[in-house]
Amino acid sequence: MHQVRAFADTGMFRQAKGLICTNIRKEEEAQLMKVICEEEGLVDFPILANIDFGHRTPMMVIPMGALAELDCDNAKFTILESAVIE
């Protein structure tokens, strides 16, 4: 979770519209994430946690730059356009 604090310190969260993370497994980690968002003034910042992507099994890739939707109410992430340029 120290990486999250470092990202927040760069101002990255204020430029993002939401966050998808691979592991917030403990209540203390969830509380820390909430505190960081409150410190950044992001009270309604959507966070979809415990998602398997990147260098984990299964190896799922999230394309950069593709339009996507983050629905935290239904724990759903949808890529809305092709990530392949033809």
C-alpha positions in Angstrom: 0.0 0.0 0.0 3.0 2.3 0.2 2.9 2.5 -3.6 -0.6 3.9 -3.4 0.5 6.6 -1.1 3.4 7.4 -3.5 0.9 7.6 -6.4 -1.3 9.9 -4.5 1.6 12.2 -3.7 2.2 12.7 -7.4 -1.3 13.9 -7.9 -2.2 10.9 -10.1 -5.5 10.2 -8.4 -6.8 13.7 -9.0 -6.3 13.1 -12.7 -7.9 9.7 -12.7 -11.6 8.9 -12.9 -11.3 5.6 -11.0 -8.9 2.9 -9.8 -8.7 -0.8 -10.5 -6.4 -2.6 -8.1 -5.2 -6.2 -7.8 -5.2 -6.6 -4.0 -6.8 -4.9 -1.1 -7.2 -8.0 1.0 -7.3 -6.7 4.5 -9.6 -4.3 6.3 -6.6 -2.1 7.2 -5.6 -1.8 3.6 -9.2 -0.8 2.6 -9.2 1.8 5.4 -5.8 3.2 4.2 -7.2 3.5 0.7 -10.2 5.4 2.0 -8.0 7.8 4.0 -5.8 8.5 1.0 -8.9 9.2 -1.1 -10.3 11.5 1.5 -7.0 13.4 1.8 -7.0 13.9 -1.9 -10.6 15.2 -1.8 -11.9 12.2 -3.7 -14.8 11.1 -1.5 -16.7 9.4 -4.3 -13.7 8.0 -6.1 -14.6 4.6 -7.6 -12.3 1.7 -6.7 -12.7 -1.8 -8.1 -10.5 -4.0 -5.9 -9.1 -7.6 -6.0 -9.1 -7.8 -9.8 -6.8 -10.3 -11.5 -4.9 -8.5 -14.2 -1.3 -7.8 -15.2 1.5 -10.0 -13.9 -0.9 -12.4 -12.1 -2.7 -15.7 -12.9 -4.7 -15.4 -15.1 -2.7 -13.1 -17.2 -5.3 -10.5 -18.4 -4.2 -7.4 -20.1 -6.0 -4.1 -19.8 -5.3 -1.9 -22.9 -4.1 1.6 -22.3 -6.0 4.4 -24.1 -9.1 2.3 -24.9 -12.5 3.8 -23.7 -13.7 1.8 -20.7 -16.4 1.8 -18.1 -15.9 1.1 -14.4 -19.1 0.0 -12.6 -18.3 -0.4 -8.9 -22.0 -1.0 -7.9 -21.9 -4.2 -9.9 -18.1 -4.9 -9.7 -17.9 -4.8 -13.4 -15.2 -3.4 -15.7 -16.0 -3.2 -19.5 -13.7 -2.2 -22.3 -16.0 -0.3 -24.7 -13.8 -0.1 -27.8 -11.2 -2.1 -29.7 -7.7 -1.8 -28.3 -6.3 -2.9 -31.7 -5.4 -0.2 -34.2 -6.0 -1.3 -37.7 
